Amino acid sequence: MAKPKNILFIMFDQLRWDYLSCYGHKHLHTPNIDRLAEKGVRFTGCYIQSPICGSSRMSTYTGRYVHSHGASWNGIPLKVGELTMGDHLRKAGMDCYLVGKTHMRADAEGMARLGLEPDSVIGARVSECGFDVFERDDGMLPEGPDGSYDPDGAKEYNKWLKTKGYESDNPWHDFANSGLDADGNVLSGWFLKNSAEAANIHEPDSETPYLTGRGIDFIKGHAGPWCMHLSYIKPHWPYIVPEPYASMYGPEHVQPVIRSDGERQTAHPIFKAFMDTKVGETFSRQDVRNAVIPAYMGLIKQADDQMGRLFKWLEDTGRMEDTMIVLTSDHGDFLGDHWMGEKTFFHDTSTKVPLIIYDPSPEADATRGMVSDALVECIDFAPTFVEIAGGEPAYHILEGESLLPILHGKAGETRRDYVICEYDFSATPVAHLNDIAVRDAVMFMVADKRWKLIHFEGGHRPMLFDLETDPQELTDLGDSAEHETVIDAMYARLFEWARRPSQRTTRSEAQLMEMRTKTRRRGVVIGVYDENDTPLELTVRYRGRKAPDMKRGPDG
């Protein structure tokens, strides 16, 4: 095996870490992803930086915390000046392409202010989160009375479906994400009761196989070095899957729900507000879980089969020999755990994600099949990729750290003592229904291997979980007098993180070190009483000079 010259960066959307067999799921077998884990390193402590698609991805793509890049929720633009993975990699001589989803929203006002045309090369890259786009597909084309959520969603996929004979103004919905009854009525996948239906589409034409094919098309046409972000749409809702996957699992394969009556009865007021949402109430019903989770499992099984197709193609073409493969997710899915649906809170169900990294280089031979419990954040991917590209990570901008020391057996842990996750819910119905001010609709998670603290703005007490004695996070210790010392220690970590100089991005540490002495050699003399009080070489331009007497002016 040789050193990797390419990077295949695979991300699934809303894939829970514990819904893969290599992470311990009892009924869902994912042999292809498991085989990748056997060839690489499987991480059990990888955390996202925000429990929602857009802001989580912006942290992953920039290598920076949400607090730093500012794109704090879906639809909030990434500031025009933020550098991304593509910018760093191109500087190191590696192309960076997108196939699939980013959830990026461009800073149109910032681009206009700087005169950046969207159809220019730099304008397109700024608009697409720094990627060169092979095919973008955010995979969502819902339509309501006020229009479409994303008019460009499933754009190329819908065109392709129409060429295949799927006649509709929105085949993404009518075929790929809906069932069909005996009378030809579309059974929309948006309604969870239809999750048990088979999607009305030939399985090879559904979204996951389609994107796999597009990823292969990209690799066929690029010699490298390249980083390709193959970003899958599923198993994100709508929860519906074509046959044969629709019939593979049933209610008997649904694992016991992780929740307790006690956590609901004594719930923190903000936690309760999330429980009481429509999606929380719906997923608290077992009949809903019995309909949705088998479909969710089918979508994951289909994804694993497509990984088998992709990995076999890489092996057959020799690309497995020179390509690093990174497989992860942008967040999890509560699926009724803790009386909630969706992903927007800080339990491991949502914030911990699978991470498997295969490095073909000989340096990684010693760690093949290893399981690492190191504390990893998704902002670590960008500096890792830069090192693979042969560059030096710009750590005055990138806030993560390279994982190569772990992959090559030179370290067992990252340098961090804790992980951070943030959620700004100021634009959500939760904030509206509970009359929470925009400034107060913010919360933070700080966690290590033992403790997880959740801080809420607005004067609320924190939540605290002991991950060692309560790994399912059912007992909130945030108001426990016995744990005040722990709470203080975790707050000290959060305060330490908040004090970092995250906006000092225009000068590197090396440049700052050089500036400490550089100014003195540029003629600045401050606080010197006599020329002999400082090295004479620094004042050579100020000594031994002659000038006429001009105190009375030129005619004096």
C-alpha positions in Angstrom: 0.0 0.0 0.0 1.1 3.5 -0.7 0.5 6.9 0.9 -3.0 8.2 0.1 -3.1 10.8 -2.6 -6.9 11.1 -2.6 -9.6 11.5 0.1 -13.1 10.0 -0.1 -15.1 11.9 2.5 -18.5 10.1 3.0 -21.2 11.7 5.1 -24.6 10.3 5.7 -27.4 12.5 6.9 -29.1 11.7 10.2 -27.4 8.4 10.7 -27.2 7.4 14.4 -23.9 6.1 15.6 -25.5 3.0 17.3 -27.5 1.9 14.1 -24.5 0.1 12.6 -23.6 -3.5 13.6 -20.0 -2.5 14.3 -21.3 -0.1 16.9 -23.5 -2.8 18.5 -27.0 -2.8 16.8 -28.6 -6.1 17.6 -30.7 -6.5 14.3 -29.2 -4.2 11.7 -26.2 -5.9 10.0 -23.9 -3.6 8.0 -21.1 -5.9 6.8 -19.6 -3.5 4.3 -19.2 -0.6 6.7 -18.0 -3.1 9.3 -15.4 -4.3 6.9 -14.2 -0.8 6.4 -13.8 -0.5 10.2 -11.7 -3.7 10.2 -9.4 -2.1 7.7 -9.2 1.2 9.5 -9.9 2.9 12.9 -13.4 3.1 14.4 -13.9 6.0 16.8 -16.4 5.8 19.6 -16.2 9.3 20.9 -16.7 11.5 17.9 -19.0 14.5 18.4 -20.7 17.0 16.1 -20.5 20.8 16.9 -24.3 21.5 16.5 -27.3 19.2 16.5 -28.8 20.4 13.2 -27.8 19.8 9.6 -26.7 23.3 8.5 -24.6 24.5 11.4 -23.1 21.0 12.0 -22.0 20.8 8.4 -20.6 24.4 8.4 -18.4 23.5 11.4 -17.2 20.3 9.6 -16.5 22.2 6.4 -14.8 25.2 8.0 -13.0 23.3 10.8 -14.4 25.9 13.2 -17.0 26.0 16.0 -20.4 27.5 15.3 -19.5 30.4 17.7 -16.6 31.2 15.3 -18.2 30.8 11.8 -21.7 32.2 12.8 -23.9 30.0 10.6 -25.9 28.9 13.6 -29.0 27.3 12.0 -30.3 26.0 8.7 -30.6 28.8 6.2 -28.2 31.1 8.0 -25.5 32.0 5.5 -21.9 31.2 6.0 -20.0 34.5 6.2 -18.3 35.3 2.9 -14.8 35.5 4.5 -14.8 32.1 6.1 -12.3 29.7 4.7 -13.4 26.2 4.1 -12.0 22.7 3.6 -11.8 23.3 -0.1 -9.8 26.5 0.3 -7.3 24.9 2.6 -6.9 21.8 0.4 -6.5 23.7 -2.9 -3.7 25.7 -1.2 -2.0 22.4 -0.5 -2.5 21.2 -4.1 -5.6 19.0 -3.8 -8.9 19.5 -5.6 -12.0 19.5 -3.5 -15.3 18.4 -5.1 -18.9 17.9 -3.9 -21.3 15.1 -4.8 -24.4 15.5 -2.8 -25.6 17.6 0.1 -24.0 20.6 2.0 -27.1 22.5 3.3 -25.0 25.6 2.5 -26.6 29.0 2.2 -24.5 31.7 0.5 -23.8 35.1 2.0 -25.4 36.9 -1.0 -25.2 40.3 0.7 -21.5 39.9 1.5 -20.8 38.7 -2.0 -22.5 41.7 -3.5 -20.7 44.1 -1.1 -17.3 42.6 -2.4 -18.4 42.5 -6.0 -18.2 38.7 -6.3 -20.2 37.4 -9.2 -22.0 34.1 -8.4 -21.1 32.7 -11.8 -17.3 33.4 -11.4 -15.0 30.7 -10.2 -14.4 32.4 -6.8 -18.1 33.4 -6.6 -19.2 29.8 -7.2 -16.8 28.5 -4.6 -18.0 31.0 -2.0 -21.6 30.1 -2.8 -20.9 26.4 -2.5 -19.0 26.3 0.8 -15.6 26.2 -0.9 -16.4 23.1 -3.0 -16.1 22.7 -6.7 -19.5 21.1 -7.5 -19.7 17.9 -9.5 -23.3 17.6 -8.5 -25.0 19.3 -5.6 -28.2 17.6 -4.3 -29.5 18.7 -0.9 -32.2 16.1 -1.4 -35.2 18.1 -0.3 -38.0 19.3 -2.5 -40.9 19.8 -0.2 -43.6 22.2 -1.3 -46.2 24.1 0.7 -48.7 26.9 0.3 -46.0 29.5 0.4 -43.8 27.7 -2.1 -40.8 25.3 -1.9 -38.4 25.0 1.0 -35.5 24.7 -1.4 -36.4 25.3 -5.1 -33.0 23.8 -6.1 -33.4 20.7 -4.0 -33.1 17.4 -5.9 -32.7 19.5 -9.1 -30.5 17.2 -11.2 -32.0 14.0 -9.6 -35.5 15.1 -10.6 -34.3 15.7 -14.2 -32.7 12.3 -14.2 -35.9 10.6 -12.9 -37.9 12.3 -15.6 -35.6 10.9 -18.3 -36.1 7.5 -16.7 -39.9 7.8 -17.2 -41.0 9.0 -13.7 -43.5 11.5 -14.9 -44.4 14.2 -12.4 -43.7 17.8 -11.6 -41.9 16.5 -8.5 -40.8 12.9 -8.9 -38.6 13.3 -5.8 -41.8 13.3 -3.8 -44.2 11.3 -5.9 -41.9 8.3 -6.5 -38.7 8.4 -4.5 -40.3 9.5 -1.2 -43.9 8.2 -1.4 -45.8 4.9 -1.7 -48.7 4.0 -3.9 -52.1 2.5 -3.1 -54.1 0.0 -5.3 -56.0 2.9 -6.9 -52.8 4.8 -7.9 -53.0 7.4 -5.1 -49.7 8.8 -3.9 -49.1 7.9 -0.2 -46.8 10.8 0.8 -43.7 9.9 2.8 -44.2 13.1 4.8 -47.0 11.2 6.7 -45.3 8.8 9.1 -48.1 6.3 8.8 -46.8 5.7 5.3 -43.3 4.8 6.4 -44.3 1.2 6.3 -45.1 1.5 2.6 -42.6 0.7 -0.1 -41.4 3.7 -2.0 -42.9 3.7 -5.5 -39.5 3.6 -7.3 -37.3 1.0 -8.8 -34.6 0.5 -6.1 -31.6 1.3 -8.4 -33.2 4.6 -9.2 -33.6 5.7 -5.6 -31.5 8.4 -4.0 -28.7 6.4 -2.4 -27.8 4.3 -5.4 -28.1 7.4 -7.6 -25.5 9.3 -5.5 -23.3 6.3 -5.3 -23.2 6.2 -9.1 -22.5 9.9 -9.3 -19.6 9.5 -6.9 -18.2 6.7 -9.1 -18.6 8.9 -12.2 -16.6 11.6 -10.5 -13.7 9.3 -9.6 -13.6 7.9 -13.1 -13.0 11.4 -14.5 -10.4 12.7 -12.0 -6.8 11.5 -11.8 -6.1 13.3 -8.5 -5.1 14.4 -6.1 -8.6 15.0 -5.0 -10.9 15.1 -2.0 -14.5 14.1 -2.9 -17.2 14.8 -0.4 -19.8 12.1 -1.2 -22.6 13.5 0.9 -25.7 11.2 1.1 -29.2 12.4 1.8 -30.5 9.4 3.6 -31.4 8.0 6.1 -32.8 11.5 6.8 -36.6 11.8 6.6 -38.9 11.3 4.8 -38.6 7.8 6.3 -39.6 5.6 3.4 -37.5 3.1 1.4 -38.1 0.9 -1.7 -38.2 -2.8 -1.8 -36.5 -5.1 -1.0 -35.6 -2.9 2.0 -39.1 -1.9 2.9 -39.9 -5.5 4.0 -36.6 -6.4 5.7 -37.5 -5.1 9.2 -40.6 -5.0 11.3 -41.7 -3.9 14.8 -39.9 -7.0 16.2 -36.6 -5.4 15.2 -37.3 -2.1 16.9 -34.9 -1.8 19.9 -36.3 -0.8 23.3 -36.8 2.9 23.6 -34.3 4.8 25.8 -36.4 6.9 28.1 -38.0 6.9 31.6 -41.1 8.4 33.2 -38.8 10.1 35.7 -36.9 12.1 33.2 -40.2 13.4 31.7 -41.8 14.2 35.1 -38.7 16.1 36.4 -37.6 17.6 33.0 -35.6 20.8 32.9 -38.0 23.5 31.5 -36.1 23.9 28.2 -35.7 20.1 27.8 -39.5 19.8 28.4 -40.2 22.4 25.7 -38.4 20.2 23.2 -40.2 17.1 24.4 -43.5 18.9 24.0 -43.0 19.8 20.3 -45.2 18.0 17.8 -42.4 15.8 16.6 -41.6 14.9 20.2 -45.2 14.0 21.0 -45.5 12.0 17.8 -42.3 9.9 18.4 -43.3 9.2 21.9 -45.9 6.8 20.5 -44.9 3.2 20.0 -47.0 2.8 16.9 -45.1 5.6 15.3 -41.8 4.1 16.2 -43.0 0.7 14.9 -43.8 2.3 11.5 -40.7 4.6 11.2 -37.8 2.7 12.6 -38.1 -0.3 10.3 -38.0 2.1 7.4 -35.0 4.0 8.9 -33.2 0.6 9.3 -34.0 -0.3 5.7 -32.5 3.0 4.5 -29.4 2.2 6.4 -29.2 -1.3 5.1 -29.5 0.1 1.6 -26.7 2.6 2.4 -24.5 -0.3 3.5 -25.2 -2.3 0.4 -24.2 0.8 -1.7 -21.0 1.0 0.3 -20.3 -2.6 -0.8 -20.9 -1.5 -4.4 -18.6 1.5 -4.0 -15.8 -0.3 -2.1 -15.8 -3.2 -4.6 -15.4 -0.7 -7.5 -12.5 1.0 -5.6 -10.8 -2.3 -5.1 -11.4 -3.5 -8.7 -9.9 -0.2 -10.1 -7.0 -0.1 -7.6 -8.2 3.1 -6.0 -8.4 1.5 -2.6 -4.6 1.6 -2.6 -4.3 5.4 -2.8 -7.5 6.7 -1.3 -8.2 7.6 2.3 -11.9 6.8 3.2 -13.6 8.7 6.0 -17.2 7.7 6.9 -19.4 9.7 9.3 -22.7 11.4 9.8 -23.8 15.0 10.4 -25.9 14.1 13.5 -28.1 11.4 14.9 -31.9 11.0 15.3 -33.8 10.6 18.6 -36.5 8.3 17.2 -38.5 8.6 20.4 -35.6 8.3 22.8 -35.9 10.7 25.7 -39.5 11.5 24.5 -38.2 13.3 21.4 -37.9 13.0 17.7 -35.5 14.8 15.3 -32.0 15.7 16.6 -32.1 19.1 18.3 -30.8 18.4 21.8 -27.5 17.2 23.3 -28.0 13.5 24.2 -25.5 11.1 22.6 -28.4 9.9 20.5 -27.9 13.1 18.5 -24.5 14.5 19.2 -22.3 11.4 18.9 -21.8 10.2 15.4 -20.1 7.2 13.8 -16.6 7.8 12.5 -14.5 5.2 10.6 -11.2 6.2 8.9 -9.3 3.9 6.5 -5.8 5.0 5.7 -4.0 2.9 3.0 -0.6 4.0 4.0 1.9 1.6 5.7 2.1 3.9 8.7 -1.5 2.9 9.5 -0.9 -0.8 9.4 -0.4 -1.0 13.2 -3.9 0.4 13.9 -6.0 -1.6 11.4 -9.1 -2.8 13.2 -8.4 -0.6 16.2 -11.3 1.0 18.2 -10.4 4.4 19.7 -12.3 6.1 22.5 -10.4 9.4 21.9 -12.4 12.6 22.2 -12.9 13.7 18.6 -14.8 16.6 17.0 -15.9 16.9 13.4 -13.7 20.0 13.1 -10.8 17.6 13.2 -11.4 16.4 9.6 -10.2 19.5 7.9 -6.7 19.6 9.5 -6.4 15.8 9.0 -7.2 16.2 5.3 -4.7 19.1 4.9 -1.9 16.9 6.3 -2.9 14.1 3.9 -2.6 16.6 1.1 0.9 17.4 2.2 0.1 20.8 3.6 0.6 22.4 7.0 -2.8 23.0 8.8 -3.5 26.7 9.4 -4.2 26.3 13.1 -4.8 30.0 13.7 -8.0 29.4 11.5 -8.7 25.7 12.0 -9.9 24.9 15.5 -9.6 21.1 15.4 -6.5 18.9 15.3 -5.2 16.3 12.9 -6.1 12.7 13.7 -3.1 11.3 11.8 -1.1 10.7 15.1 -3.9 8.3 16.2 -4.3 6.7 12.8 -0.5 6.0 12.7 -0.3 4.7 16.2 1.8 7.7 17.5 -0.9 8.8 20.0 -3.8 7.3 21.8 -5.7 10.4 22.5 -6.4 13.9 21.0 -4.9 16.8 22.9 -8.4 18.0 24.1 -9.9 17.3 27.5 -13.5 18.0 26.4 -15.8 18.4 23.4 -18.2 21.3 22.6 -21.6 21.4 20.9 -23.8 24.4 20.4 -27.4 25.0 19.5 -29.0 28.3 18.6 -32.8 27.7 18.5 -33.8 31.4 18.2 -35.5 30.8 14.8 -37.5 27.7 15.8 -41.1 27.1 16.9 -39.7 26.1 20.3 -38.6 29.6 21.0 -41.8 31.1 19.6 -44.2 28.9 21.5 -42.3 29.4 24.8 -41.8 33.1 24.3 -38.0 32.8 24.6 -36.0 35.9 23.6 -33.7 35.6 20.6 -30.7 36.2 22.9 -31.8 33.6 25.4 -32.5 30.8 22.8 -29.0 29.5 22.9 -27.5 26.5 24.7 -24.1 24.8 24.9 -22.8 21.4 25.7 -19.4 20.6 27.2 -18.5 17.0 27.8 -15.6 14.7 28.6 -15.5 11.0 28.9 -17.3 11.1 32.3 -19.5 14.1 32.5 -21.8 16.1 30.2 -23.0 19.6 31.2 -25.6 21.6 29.3 -25.7 25.3 29.8 -28.8 27.4 28.9 -29.0 31.1 28.5 -31.9 32.9 30.1 -31.0 32.2 33.8 -31.8 28.5 33.8 -29.9 26.0 35.9 -27.7 23.6 33.9 -28.3 19.9 33.2 -25.6 17.4 34.1 -25.2 13.7 33.2 -22.8 11.1 34.6 -21.9 9.2 31.5 -20.1 6.5 33.5 -22.9 5.5 35.8 -25.8 6.7 33.5 -24.7 6.1 29.9 -28.3 6.4 28.7 -28.5 9.9 30.1 -31.7 9.4 32.0 -30.8 11.1 35.3 -30.3 14.9 35.3 -27.9 15.9 38.1 -28.0 19.6 37.3 -29.7 20.6 40.5 -27.8 18.2 42.7 -25.9 19.9 45.6 -23.6 16.9 45.7 -22.4 17.7 42.2 -21.7 21.4 42.6 -17.9 20.8 42.3 -18.3 18.9 39.1 -20.6 21.6 37.7 -18.1 24.3 38.6 -15.3 22.3 36.9 -17.3 21.8 33.7 -18.3 25.5 33.6 -14.6 26.4 34.0 -14.0 24.3 30.8 -16.8 26.1 29.0 -15.4 29.5 30.1 -11.9 28.4 28.9 -13.3 27.5 25.5 -15.2 30.8 25.3 -12.0 32.7 25.9 -10.1 31.3 23.0 -8.9 33.8 20.4 -11.1 32.3 17.6 -11.3 35.5 15.5 -7.6 36.1 15.2 -7.4 34.4 11.8 -5.3 36.8 9.7 -1.9 36.0 11.4 -0.5 32.7 12.3 1.2 31.9 15.5 4.6 31.9 13.8 3.8 35.3 12.4 2.8 36.6 15.8 6.0 35.3 17.3 8.0 37.0 14.6 6.2 40.3 15.1 7.4 40.4 18.7 10.8 41.5 17.6 10.3 42.5 14.0 8.9 46.0 14.8 12.0 47.0 16.7 14.1 46.5 13.5 11.7 48.7 11.6 12.6 51.8 13.4 10.1 52.0 16.2 11.8 53.3 19.4 9.6 53.6 22.5 10.7 54.2 26.0 14.4 54.6 25.2 16.1 57.5 27.2 19.6 57.3 25.7 20.7 55.7 22.5 23.1 53.5 24.5 20.2 52.0 26.4 19.3 49.9 23.4 21.4 47.9 20.8 23.0 50.6 18.6 22.2 48.7 15.5 18.5 49.3 16.0 19.0 53.1 16.0 21.5 53.4 13.2 19.1 55.5 11.1 18.8 58.0 14.0 22.4 58.7 14.8 25.1 60.8 13.1 22.7 62.7 11.0 23.0 66.4 10.0 20.3 69.0 9.2 20.2 72.8 8.7 18.6 75.0 11.4 15.0 75.5 10.4 13.6 76.8 13.7 12.8 80.2 12.1 11.6 78.8 8.8 13.2 78.4 5.4 14.0 82.1 5.1 15.2 82.5 8.7 
